[in-house]
Amino acid sequence: MAKTIFEELGGRYERQGDYLIPCIALSAEEEQPIGIWGQQHLGYLTQYNRGYIH
């Protein structure tokens, strides 16, 4: 059987029953600072939705 583009790029599949499921892992994301609008929204949530933010 011909390789798929995913397999050519180094990916692999795992068989589960009759299906081939791609084995995918997410890379660890770097923590990024939030911008001005993110800070404004965080301030709103802490002021008005106290149960939402821990």
N, C-alpha and C positions, 0 to 999 in steps of 0.2 A: 504494500500500500504506500502511496506517495505521502511524503511528509507535508504537514500543513505549515503555514507561515509561522504559527506559534511554536511549533517544534523546531523549525529552522533557526528561530531566535533563541533557542535554549530552553523552551518551556516543555513541560511534560504533562501527561494526562494520567488520571487514576480511574480505573474501572470500578463502577458501583452498579452492580446488576447488569443491565443492558446498556448503560450510559457511560460515556467517557467524560469525566469532569476534569477541567484544567486545575492543576495544583498552583494556586496563586497565593503569594504572601505579600502583605503590605510592608513597605520599608518604614522604618521609624522616622517620623516627621520631626523636623527641628521646630522648637518653640519660637514663634514669631511674635513680636510686639503688636498689640492691637492699635489701630489708628484712632484718630480723633472721634470718629463716629462710633466706633466700638466702645470707646471710653464713655461717651455720652450715653449709650444704651446700657452699659454696665451700671452707670450712676443711676439711671432711671429704674433699673431692676432692683438695685439695692435699696432705693428709697421707697418704691411703691409695691414691690413684690417680694417682701422679705422671706416668704416661704420658698421662693424659687431659687434664690442664691444661698448657698450654704456658707 
